[in-house]
Each structure stands twice: as C-alpha cells, then as structure tokens.
Amino acid sequence: MEFVKTHLDLDKHLLMEAMRRGGHGTKQTAVKAALAEFVNRLAAFPLPPELDADDYRRAARLYRACRVRGSTPRSTIDCINTQTCLKSDLPIQARNRDYQAIAQIAPLRIVAAP
C-alpha cells in the first residue's frame, strides 16, 4: 500500500491516529485501506502553507486568549489548524466545539461538517 507523500507527512500522522484508535487483523487492514484511499484523495487539493515560528506564536496567543475568556481549547492542534486557515484565508469544516470558541476571538470562518 503506497501513501501519497506530502511535506506535512499527513499519511504517517493519519495512519498513527487510525491505528491508535484500535482494531486488529481484518479491521486494521480495512482501516489501512480506507486511510490510503483518503490520503490519495487529498493529493487533489493544494497543500496549506507551512507554518513558521510566528504562526506558532499566533496559535499560542489564540489558545491563551480563549483560556482567559474561560473556554480553553481541548487541543492546541485546534489553534494550529485555526492559524493555518487564517494564514491561507480558508474556512475550516468542523463539528468540534472548540472552533466555535476560537471563532469568538479570531476571524475564523466555520463550515458545518456533515
């Protein structure tokens, strides 16, 4: 099974997450196959820009600003994803309630996930 290689190494991260969530034998094989297809489909989309140190500082400020307002994001990754969207002027598709809190302090556009 060949995964699309990207500068973000999405294939490795997604594979790790899928395998961490469980399954053995046939189920694990099915998860790997579905993940491979998903990652290959991602190749049709442009990659977001790589973040630099200032972007990570902005993401940390988003996290702290949410925390001060009493709505601490459950994952710092949500703040990094937000910064990526802001830098790229793209919306995010999410059901995660943390993005709603982040959108209260940042101009994040949220598209409802199905």
Secondary structure, DSSP 8 states (H G I E B T S, - for coil): ------TT-HHHHHHHHHHHT---THHHHHHHHHHHHHHHHHTTS-------HHHHHHHHHHHHHHHHTT---S-HHHHHHHHHHHHHT--EEE--HHHHHHHTTS---EEE--
